[in-house]
Amino acid sequence: MTYQKQLFLYNQDQNVEVVIRNYHEADFDQLIDIQKASFPPPFPSELWWNKEQLTNHVTFFPEGALCVVVEGNVVGSMTGLLVEFDPAKPTHTWKEVTDDGYIRNHNPNGNTLYVVDICVHPTYRKLDLGKWLMQSMYEVVVHKGLDRLLGGGRLPGYHKVADRMSAEDYLEAVVKGKLKDPVTTFLLRCGRTPLGLVGDYLEDKESLNYAALMEWKNPFKNLS
């Protein structure tokens, strides 16, 4: 399946052309530069994409390798793989479920599209490109008849309040809108809902290694 969608988004008194499509080898250098700009220190630099990982993405599951292009420039990406997910056994780490980003464990018969990564260059975030990438991946879920989109959301605001509240209380406060978190609040606004909290999910000082497991259920399937 080849994915391509054209949009015109309003930005500073004018509309700009935006295309969301599958990414390819020719995009790799730009994708790595976007990672560096999107995840500066203290985010571990070894978690930025490398070309072997990107090659695996476009080889094992090209349908889950999307990028967003603004006026000819690649400025963001979203990557996923298929896994067999059992809601009764939700605990896992990012490294386990994504094969450390190499997705060699991609299961073509899996029931869930798992988000490996989403990032948008900081210069272009006012265009809400992250939401459009997420919506595009929801469309992949529906097209392939999967149960859900799933992924662990970082809690980069948690370290600021960790001395006075637990990670569970922090997530609850974000979900209720009492606090805002740069990642989890964004995921909520994209229609994702929390399944729970995962400890030691990813080496991440800002989140104290916690992540909120967030899903979007395929509305055309009865999963209750």
PyRosetta script that sets phi, psi and omega in degrees:
from pyrosetta import init, pose_from_sequence

init()
pose = pose_from_sequence("MTYQKQLFLYNQDQNVEVVIRNYHEADFDQLIDIQKASFPPPFPSELWWNKEQLTNHVTFFPEGALCVVVEGNVVGSMTGLLVEFDPAKPTHTWKEVTDDGYIRNHNPNGNTLYVVDICVHPTYRKLDLGKWLMQSMYEVVVHKGLDRLLGGGRLPGYHKVADRMSAEDYLEAVVKGKLKDPVTTFLLRCGRTPLGLVGDYLEDKESLNYAALMEWKNPFKNLS")
pose.set_psi(1, 128.0)
pose.set_omega(1, 174.6)
pose.set_phi(2, -100.9)
pose.set_psi(2, 131.6)
pose.set_omega(2, -178.9)
pose.set_phi(3, -110.4)
pose.set_psi(3, 130.7)
pose.set_omega(3, 172.6)
pose.set_phi(4, -154.7)
pose.set_psi(4, 130.1)
pose.set_omega(4, -179.5)
pose.set_phi(5, -138.8)
pose.set_psi(5, 133.1)
pose.set_omega(5, 179.0)
pose.set_phi(6, -106.9)
pose.set_psi(6, 137.3)
pose.set_omega(6, 179.6)
pose.set_phi(7, -135.9)
pose.set_psi(7, 159.1)
pose.set_omega(7, 168.0)
pose.set_phi(8, -124.6)
pose.set_psi(8, 115.3)
pose.set_omega(8, -175.5)
pose.set_phi(9, -111.7)
pose.set_psi(9, 142.2)
pose.set_omega(9, -176.5)
pose.set_phi(10, -79.1)
pose.set_psi(10, 130.5)
pose.set_omega(10, -179.3)
pose.set_phi(11, -152.2)
pose.set_psi(11, 115.7)
pose.set_omega(11, 175.3)
pose.set_phi(12, 52.0)
pose.set_psi(12, 58.2)
pose.set_omega(12, 173.8)
pose.set_phi(13, 68.7)
pose.set_psi(13, 18.4)
pose.set_omega(13, 175.0)
pose.set_phi(14, -153.7)
pose.set_psi(14, 160.1)
pose.set_omega(14, 175.5)
pose.set_phi(15, -92.9)
pose.set_psi(15, 138.9)
pose.set_omega(15, 177.1)
pose.set_phi(16, -117.8)
pose.set_psi(16, 144.4)
pose.set_omega(16, -179.8)
pose.set_phi(17, -79.7)
pose.set_psi(17, 131.3)
pose.set_omega(17, 180.0)
pose.set_phi(18, -128.4)
pose.set_psi(18, 135.5)
pose.set_omega(18, 175.7)
pose.set_phi(19, -125.2)
pose.set_psi(19, 131.9)
pose.set_omega(19, 172.4)
pose.set_phi(20, -110.8)
pose.set_psi(20, 126.0)
pose.set_omega(20, -174.9)
pose.set_phi(21, -149.6)
pose.set_psi(21, 172.9)
pose.set_omega(21, 171.2)
pose.set_phi(22, -67.3)
pose.set_psi(22, 141.0)
pose.set_omega(22, 175.0)
pose.set_phi(23, -90.5)
pose.set_psi(23, 158.3)
pose.set_omega(23, -172.9)
pose.set_phi(24, -134.4)
pose.set_psi(24, 175.9)
pose.set_omega(24, -177.4)
pose.set_phi(25, -56.8)
pose.set_psi(25, -36.4)
pose.set_omega(25, -178.7)
pose.set_phi(26, -64.1)
pose.set_psi(26, -16.3)
pose.set_omega(26, -178.7)
pose.set_phi(27, -93.1)
pose.set_psi(27, -6.0)
pose.set_omega(27, -168.2)
pose.set_phi(28, -59.0)
pose.set_psi(28, -45.3)
pose.set_omega(28, -177.8)
pose.set_phi(29, -61.0)
pose.set_psi(29, -42.2)
pose.set_omega(29, 178.7)
pose.set_phi(30, -65.9)
pose.set_psi(30, -38.7)
pose.set_omega(30, -179.7)
pose.set_phi(31, -64.1)
pose.set_psi(31, -39.3)
pose.set_omega(31, 178.6)
pose.set_phi(32, -68.1)
pose.set_psi(32, -40.1)
pose.set_omega(32, 177.2)
pose.set_phi(33, -62.5)
pose.set_psi(33, -38.2)
pose.set_omega(33, 178.3)
pose.set_phi(34, -65.1)
pose.set_psi(34, -39.4)
pose.set_omega(34, 177.2)
pose.set_phi(35, -59.8)
pose.set_psi(35, -44.1)
pose.set_omega(35, -179.2)
pose.set_phi(36, -62.2)
pose.set_psi(36, -40.3)
pose.set_omega(36, -179.6)
pose.set_phi(37, -74.5)
pose.set_psi(37, -32.1)
pose.set_omega(37, -175.6)
pose.set_phi(38, -81.5)
pose.set_psi(38, -30.1)
pose.set_omega(38, -175.3)
pose.set_phi(39, -125.8)
pose.set_psi(39, 71.0)
pose.set_omega(39, 179.5)
pose.set_phi(40, -74.2)
pose.set_psi(40, 167.2)
pose.set_omega(40, 175.2)
pose.set_phi(41, -53.7)
pose.set_psi(41, 142.7)
pose.set_omega(41, 16.8)
pose.set_phi(42, -85.2)
pose.set_psi(42, 6.8)
pose.set_omega(42, 176.0)
pose.set_phi(43, -60.2)
pose.set_psi(43, 131.8)
pose.set_omega(43, -175.4)
pose.set_phi(44, -62.6)
pose.set_psi(44, 124.2)
pose.set_omega(44, -177.9)
pose.set_phi(45, -64.4)
pose.set_psi(45, -24.8)
pose.set_omega(45, 179.8)
pose.set_phi(46, -69.5)
pose.set_psi(46, -11.5)
pose.set_omega(46, 177.5)
pose.set_phi(47, -90.5)
pose.set_psi(47, -4.2)
pose.set_omega(47, 172.0)
pose.set_phi(48, -66.3)
pose.set_psi(48, 152.6)
pose.set_omega(48, 179.0)
pose.set_phi(49, -60.5)
pose.set_psi(49, 146.8)
pose.set_omega(49, 166.9)
pose.set_phi(50, -119.2)
pose.set_psi(50, 169.1)
pose.set_omega(50, -171.9)
pose.set_phi(51, -69.1)
pose.set_psi(51, -28.2)
pose.set_omega(51, 176.8)
pose.set_phi(52, -66.4)
pose.set_psi(52, -42.4)
pose.set_omega(52, 177.9)
pose.set_phi(53, -62.1)
pose.set_psi(53, -47.3)
pose.set_omega(53, -178.7)
pose.set_phi(54, -62.7)
pose.set_psi(54, -37.6)
pose.set_omega(54, 176.4)
pose.set_phi(55, -61.3)
pose.set_psi(55, -41.8)
pose.set_omega(55, 178.1)
pose.set_phi(56, -64.1)
pose.set_psi(56, -38.1)
pose.set_omega(56, -179.5)
pose.set_phi(57, -59.4)
pose.set_psi(57, -46.9)
pose.set_omega(57, -176.1)
pose.set_phi(58, -79.9)
pose.set_psi(58, -11.7)
pose.set_omega(58, 179.3)
pose.set_phi(59, -93.2)
pose.set_psi(59, -51.1)
pose.set_omega(59, -174.5)
pose.set_phi(60, -79.7)
pose.set_psi(60, -36.1)
pose.set_omega(60, -177.5)
pose.set_phi(61, -150.5)
pose.set_psi(61, 71.2)
pose.set_omega(61, -177.9)
pose.set_phi(62, -61.0)
pose.set_psi(62, -26.9)
pose.set_omega(62, 178.7)
pose.set_phi(63, -63.8)
pose.set_psi(63, -24.6)
pose.set_omega(63, -179.4)
pose.set_phi(64, -97.9)
pose.set_psi(64, 13.8)
pose.set_omega(64, 179.6)
pose.set_phi(65, -115.2)
pose.set_psi(65, 94.5)
pose.set_omega(65, -175.7)
pose.set_phi(66, -115.0)
pose.set_psi(66, 146.6)
pose.set_omega(66, 173.2)
pose.set_phi(67, -133.2)
pose.set_psi(67, 161.5)
pose.set_omega(67, 177.6)
pose.set_phi(68, -118.7)
pose.set_psi(68, 133.0)
pose.set_omega(68, -174.7)
pose.set_phi(69, -118.7)
pose.set_psi(69, 126.1)
pose.set_omega(69, 178.4)
pose.set_phi(70, -114.5)
pose.set_psi(70, 115.6)
pose.set_omega(70, 179.5)
pose.set_phi(71, 48.0)
pose.set_psi(71, 45.4)
pose.set_omega(71, 175.2)
pose.set_phi(72, 90.1)
pose.set_psi(72, -7.3)
pose.set_omega(72, -178.0)
pose.set_phi(73, -108.1)
pose.set_psi(73, 128.8)
pose.set_omega(73, 173.9)
pose.set_phi(74, -70.9)
pose.set_psi(74, 121.9)
pose.set_omega(74, -174.2)
pose.set_phi(75, -127.9)
pose.set_psi(75, 1.4)
pose.set_omega(75, 178.5)
pose.set_phi(76, -169.7)
pose.set_psi(76, 166.8)
pose.set_omega(76, -179.8)
pose.set_phi(77, -155.3)
pose.set_psi(77, 161.0)
pose.set_omega(77, 173.3)
pose.set_phi(78, -144.4)
pose.set_psi(78, 135.9)
pose.set_omega(78, -174.4)
pose.set_phi(79, -131.7)
pose.set_psi(79, 140.2)
pose.set_omega(79, 177.5)
pose.set_phi(80, -142.9)
pose.set_psi(80, 171.9)
pose.set_omega(80, 172.0)
pose.set_phi(81, -143.4)
pose.set_psi(81, 166.6)
pose.set_omega(81, 177.5)
pose.set_phi(82, -97.8)
pose.set_psi(82, 135.0)
pose.set_omega(82, 178.1)
pose.set_phi(83, -134.9)
pose.set_psi(83, 161.9)
pose.set_omega(83, 172.0)
pose.set_phi(84, -97.3)
pose.set_psi(84, 108.9)
pose.set_omega(84, -174.1)
pose.set_phi(85, -108.2)
pose.set_psi(85, 132.6)
pose.set_omega(85, 175.5)
pose.set_phi(86, -110.2)
pose.set_psi(86, 110.6)
pose.set_omega(86, -179.0)
pose.set_phi(87, -58.2)
pose.set_psi(87, -21.0)
pose.set_omega(87, 178.5)
pose.set_phi(88, -76.7)
pose.set_psi(88, -13.9)
pose.set_omega(88, 179.5)
pose.set_phi(89, -130.7)
pose.set_psi(89, 69.8)
pose.set_omega(89, -170.7)
pose.set_phi(90, -81.3)
pose.set_psi(90, -16.8)
pose.set_omega(90, -171.5)
pose.set_phi(91, -71.6)
pose.set_psi(91, 131.3)
pose.set_omega(91, 176.9)
pose.set_phi(92, -166.9)
pose.set_psi(92, 172.8)
pose.set_omega(92, 173.3)
pose.set_phi(93, -112.0)
pose.set_psi(93, 160.9)
pose.set_omega(93, 176.8)
pose.set_phi(94, -59.9)
pose.set_psi(94, -41.8)
pose.set_omega(94, -177.7)
pose.set_phi(95, -62.1)
pose.set_psi(95, -42.8)
pose.set_omega(95, -179.5)
pose.set_phi(96, -65.0)
pose.set_psi(96, -48.7)
pose.set_omega(96, -170.5)
pose.set_phi(97, -77.4)
pose.set_psi(97, -24.2)
pose.set_omega(97, -179.5)
pose.set_phi(98, -107.6)
pose.set_psi(98, 4.8)
pose.set_omega(98, -175.2)
pose.set_phi(99, 57.0)
pose.set_psi(99, 44.0)
pose.set_omega(99, -179.8)
pose.set_phi(100, 56.9)
pose.set_psi(100, 32.9)
pose.set_omega(100, 178.5)
pose.set_phi(101, 86.1)
pose.set_psi(101, -1.6)
pose.set_omega(101, -178.2)
pose.set_phi(102, -92.0)
pose.set_psi(102, -13.2)
pose.set_omega(102, 177.6)
pose.set_phi(103, 45.6)
pose.set_psi(103, 33.6)
pose.set_omega(103, 175.2)
pose.set_phi(104, -69.6)
pose.set_psi(104, -13.0)
pose.set_omega(104, 177.5)
pose.set_phi(105, -92.5)
pose.set_psi(105, 10.8)
pose.set_omega(105, 178.1)
pose.set_phi(106, -52.9)
pose.set_psi(106, 128.3)
pose.set_omega(106, -177.8)
pose.set_phi(107, -109.3)
pose.set_psi(107, 103.5)
pose.set_omega(107, -177.4)
pose.set_phi(108, -57.2)
pose.set_psi(108, -21.6)
pose.set_omega(108, -179.3)
pose.set_phi(109, -101.5)
pose.set_psi(109, 11.7)
pose.set_omega(109, -178.5)
pose.set_phi(110, -66.7)
pose.set_psi(110, 160.6)
pose.set_omega(110, -177.5)
pose.set_phi(111, -99.2)
pose.set_psi(111, -2.8)
pose.set_omega(111, -171.1)
pose.set_phi(112, -137.7)
pose.set_psi(112, 135.0)
pose.set_omega(112, 171.6)
pose.set_phi(113, -90.3)
pose.set_psi(113, 115.2)
pose.set_omega(113, -176.7)
pose.set_phi(114, -100.6)
pose.set_psi(114, 128.5)
pose.set_omega(114, -178.6)
pose.set_phi(115, -78.6)
pose.set_psi(115, 118.8)
pose.set_omega(115, 176.1)
pose.set_phi(116, -81.4)
pose.set_psi(116, -40.0)
pose.set_omega(116, -174.1)
pose.set_phi(117, -168.6)
pose.set_psi(117, 148.3)
pose.set_omega(117, 168.2)
pose.set_phi(118, -141.4)
pose.set_psi(118, 134.2)
pose.set_omega(118, 178.5)
pose.set_phi(119, -154.1)
pose.set_psi(119, 147.0)
pose.set_omega(119, 177.1)
pose.set_phi(120, -133.6)
pose.set_psi(120, 136.1)
pose.set_omega(120, 178.9)
pose.set_phi(121, -56.5)
pose.set_psi(121, 133.3)
pose.set_omega(121, -176.3)
pose.set_phi(122, -53.0)
pose.set_psi(122, -31.4)
pose.set_omega(122, -178.4)
pose.set_phi(123, -63.7)
pose.set_psi(123, -24.7)
pose.set_omega(123, -172.3)
pose.set_phi(124, -110.8)
pose.set_psi(124, 10.7)
pose.set_omega(124, -173.2)
pose.set_phi(125, -71.3)
pose.set_psi(125, -20.1)
pose.set_omega(125, 179.5)
pose.set_phi(126, -68.4)
pose.set_psi(126, -12.8)
pose.set_omega(126, 178.8)
pose.set_phi(127, -84.1)
pose.set_psi(127, 0.1)
pose.set_omega(127, -178.3)
pose.set_phi(128, 59.3)
pose.set_psi(128, 36.6)
pose.set_omega(128, -177.4)
pose.set_phi(129, -67.5)
pose.set_psi(129, -29.7)
pose.set_omega(129, 176.9)
pose.set_phi(130, -60.6)
pose.set_psi(130, -41.7)
pose.set_omega(130, 178.3)
pose.set_phi(131, -64.1)
pose.set_psi(131, -39.3)
pose.set_omega(131, -179.7)
pose.set_phi(132, -70.3)
pose.set_psi(132, -35.9)
pose.set_omega(132, 173.7)
pose.set_phi(133, -63.3)
pose.set_psi(133, -43.6)
pose.set_omega(133, 179.5)
pose.set_phi(134, -61.8)
pose.set_psi(134, -44.7)
pose.set_omega(134, 178.5)
pose.set_phi(135, -60.0)
pose.set_psi(135, -39.0)
pose.set_omega(135, 179.1)
pose.set_phi(136, -64.4)
pose.set_psi(136, -38.0)
pose.set_omega(136, 179.0)
pose.set_phi(137, -71.8)
pose.set_psi(137, -31.3)
pose.set_omega(137, 172.4)
pose.set_phi(138, -60.7)
pose.set_psi(138, -39.0)
pose.set_omega(138, 179.3)
pose.set_phi(139, -64.1)
pose.set_psi(139, -34.8)
pose.set_omega(139, 175.0)
pose.set_phi(140, -64.1)
pose.set_psi(140, -42.2)
pose.set_omega(140, 177.9)
pose.set_phi(141, -57.4)
pose.set_psi(141, -47.9)
pose.set_omega(141, -179.1)
pose.set_phi(142, -65.9)
pose.set_psi(142, -45.4)
pose.set_omega(142, -178.3)
pose.set_phi(143, -58.4)
pose.set_psi(143, -39.1)
pose.set_omega(143, -176.6)
pose.set_phi(144, -90.5)
pose.set_psi(144, -1.0)
pose.set_omega(144, 178.0)
pose.set_phi(145, 68.3)
pose.set_psi(145, 32.2)
pose.set_omega(145, -178.6)
pose.set_phi(146, -82.1)
pose.set_psi(146, 165.0)
pose.set_omega(146, -179.7)
pose.set_phi(147, -75.5)
pose.set_psi(147, -37.8)
pose.set_omega(147, -170.3)
pose.set_phi(148, -165.1)
pose.set_psi(148, 165.1)
pose.set_omega(148, 161.6)
pose.set_phi(149, -105.6)
pose.set_psi(149, 138.2)
pose.set_omega(149, -174.7)
pose.set_phi(150, -141.5)
pose.set_psi(150, 151.6)
pose.set_omega(150, 174.5)
pose.set_phi(151, -177.3)
pose.set_psi(151, 160.7)
pose.set_omega(151, 176.7)
pose.set_phi(152, -92.4)
pose.set_psi(152, 124.1)
pose.set_omega(152, 178.2)
pose.set_phi(153, -96.9)
pose.set_psi(153, 129.1)
pose.set_omega(153, 176.7)
pose.set_phi(154, -61.9)
pose.set_psi(154, 159.3)
pose.set_omega(154, 176.3)
pose.set_phi(155, -121.7)
pose.set_psi(155, 63.7)
pose.set_omega(155, -170.6)
pose.set_phi(156, -65.9)
pose.set_psi(156, -14.4)
pose.set_omega(156, 176.6)
pose.set_phi(157, -88.1)
pose.set_psi(157, -7.8)
pose.set_omega(157, -172.5)
pose.set_phi(158, -65.7)
pose.set_psi(158, -35.8)
pose.set_omega(158, -175.7)
pose.set_phi(159, -61.0)
pose.set_psi(159, -21.9)
pose.set_omega(159, -178.7)
pose.set_phi(160, -74.3)
pose.set_psi(160, -21.3)
pose.set_omega(160, -176.8)
pose.set_phi(161, -124.5)
pose.set_psi(161, 6.8)
pose.set_omega(161, -173.9)
pose.set_phi(162, -62.6)
pose.set_psi(162, -21.7)
pose.set_omega(162, -179.8)
pose.set_phi(163, -76.4)
pose.set_psi(163, -10.3)
pose.set_omega(163, -177.9)
pose.set_phi(164, -130.8)
pose.set_psi(164, -1.3)
pose.set_omega(164, 176.4)
pose.set_phi(165, -152.4)
pose.set_psi(165, 151.0)
pose.set_omega(165, 178.8)
pose.set_phi(166, -75.2)
pose.set_psi(166, 164.4)
pose.set_omega(166, 177.5)
pose.set_phi(167, -63.2)
pose.set_psi(167, -36.6)
pose.set_omega(167, 177.9)
pose.set_phi(168, -61.8)
pose.set_psi(168, -45.3)
pose.set_omega(168, 179.6)
pose.set_phi(169, -66.3)
pose.set_psi(169, -36.2)
pose.set_omega(169, 178.4)
pose.set_phi(170, -63.0)
pose.set_psi(170, -47.2)
pose.set_omega(170, 179.7)
pose.set_phi(171, -61.7)
pose.set_psi(171, -42.5)
pose.set_omega(171, 179.0)
pose.set_phi(172, -61.3)
pose.set_psi(172, -40.9)
pose.set_omega(172, 180.0)
pose.set_phi(173, -65.7)
pose.set_psi(173, -37.5)
pose.set_omega(173, 178.2)
pose.set_phi(174, -67.7)
pose.set_psi(174, -43.9)
pose.set_omega(174, -179.6)
pose.set_phi(175, -61.9)
pose.set_psi(175, -38.1)
pose.set_omega(175, -179.7)
pose.set_phi(176, -79.5)
pose.set_psi(176, -7.3)
pose.set_omega(176, 178.8)
pose.set_phi(177, 85.0)
pose.set_psi(177, 9.9)
pose.set_omega(177, 178.7)
pose.set_phi(178, -77.2)
pose.set_psi(178, -27.4)
pose.set_omega(178, 175.9)
pose.set_phi(179, -130.2)
pose.set_psi(179, 157.4)
pose.set_omega(179, 174.9)
pose.set_phi(180, -115.8)
pose.set_psi(180, 136.5)
pose.set_omega(180, 177.1)
pose.set_phi(181, -121.8)
pose.set_psi(181, 134.0)
pose.set_omega(181, -175.2)
pose.set_phi(182, -54.9)
pose.set_psi(182, -33.6)
pose.set_omega(182, -178.0)
pose.set_phi(183, -98.7)
pose.set_psi(183, -53.0)
pose.set_omega(183, -173.6)
pose.set_phi(184, -65.5)
pose.set_psi(184, -39.6)
pose.set_omega(184, 176.5)
pose.set_phi(185, -62.4)
pose.set_psi(185, -40.6)
pose.set_omega(185, 175.9)
pose.set_phi(186, -60.0)
pose.set_psi(186, -44.9)
pose.set_omega(186, -178.9)
pose.set_phi(187, -64.8)
pose.set_psi(187, -39.3)
pose.set_omega(187, 176.3)
pose.set_phi(188, -60.1)
pose.set_psi(188, -42.0)
pose.set_omega(188, -179.3)
pose.set_phi(189, -69.9)
pose.set_psi(189, -17.4)
pose.set_omega(189, 175.8)
pose.set_phi(190, -88.6)
pose.set_psi(190, -0.7)
pose.set_omega(190, 178.6)
pose.set_phi(191, 96.9)
pose.set_psi(191, 5.8)
pose.set_omega(191, 177.7)
pose.set_phi(192, -80.0)
pose.set_psi(192, 147.5)
pose.set_omega(192, 178.9)
pose.set_phi(193, -124.1)
pose.set_psi(193, 146.7)
pose.set_omega(193, -175.4)
pose.set_phi(194, -80.2)
pose.set_psi(194, 136.2)
pose.set_omega(194, 171.6)
pose.set_phi(195, -96.0)
pose.set_psi(195, -20.6)
pose.set_omega(195, -178.7)
pose.set_phi(196, 153.0)
pose.set_psi(196, -173.4)
pose.set_omega(196, -176.4)
pose.set_phi(197, -108.6)
pose.set_psi(197, 140.7)
pose.set_omega(197, 178.5)
pose.set_phi(198, -120.6)
pose.set_psi(198, 124.9)
pose.set_omega(198, 176.2)
pose.set_phi(199, -89.8)
pose.set_psi(199, 154.5)
pose.set_omega(199, -179.4)
pose.set_phi(200, 53.1)
pose.set_psi(200, 37.2)
pose.set_omega(200, -177.8)
pose.set_phi(201, -75.0)
pose.set_psi(201, -41.0)
pose.set_omega(201, -175.6)
pose.set_phi(202, -155.7)
pose.set_psi(202, 142.7)
pose.set_omega(202, 176.4)
pose.set_phi(203, -66.9)
pose.set_psi(203, 108.1)
pose.set_omega(203, -171.2)
pose.set_phi(204, -156.5)
pose.set_psi(204, 101.6)
pose.set_omega(204, -175.3)
pose.set_phi(205, -61.8)
pose.set_psi(205, -38.0)
pose.set_omega(205, -178.0)
pose.set_phi(206, -65.1)
pose.set_psi(206, -37.1)
pose.set_omega(206, -179.0)
pose.set_phi(207, -92.2)
pose.set_psi(207, 0.6)
pose.set_omega(207, -173.7)
pose.set_phi(208, 52.5)
pose.set_psi(208, 35.3)
pose.set_omega(208, 176.8)
pose.set_phi(209, 71.0)
pose.set_psi(209, 7.1)
pose.set_omega(209, 176.4)
pose.set_phi(210, -86.2)
pose.set_psi(210, 158.9)
pose.set_omega(210, 171.3)
pose.set_phi(211, -147.9)
pose.set_psi(211, 149.1)
pose.set_omega(211, 173.3)
pose.set_phi(212, -93.5)
pose.set_psi(212, 121.9)
pose.set_omega(212, 177.8)
pose.set_phi(213, -79.5)
pose.set_psi(213, 115.2)
pose.set_omega(213, -171.3)
pose.set_phi(214, -121.5)
pose.set_psi(214, 134.1)
pose.set_omega(214, -178.8)
pose.set_phi(215, -124.9)
pose.set_psi(215, 162.4)
pose.set_omega(215, 167.5)
pose.set_phi(216, -131.7)
pose.set_psi(216, 116.9)
pose.set_omega(216, -177.8)
pose.set_phi(217, -84.4)
pose.set_psi(217, 140.8)
pose.set_omega(217, 174.9)
pose.set_phi(218, -62.3)
pose.set_psi(218, 115.8)
pose.set_omega(218, -175.8)
pose.set_phi(219, -70.5)
pose.set_psi(219, -9.6)
pose.set_omega(219, 178.8)
pose.set_phi(220, -93.5)
pose.set_psi(220, 5.0)
pose.set_omega(220, 178.6)
pose.set_phi(221, -124.3)
pose.set_psi(221, 140.8)
pose.set_omega(221, 178.2)
pose.set_phi(222, -91.2)
pose.set_psi(222, 103.7)
pose.set_omega(222, -176.3)
pose.set_phi(223, -107.4)
pose.set_psi(223, 7.5)
pose.set_omega(223, -177.5)
pose.set_phi(224, -76.0)
pose.dump_pdb("model.pdb")
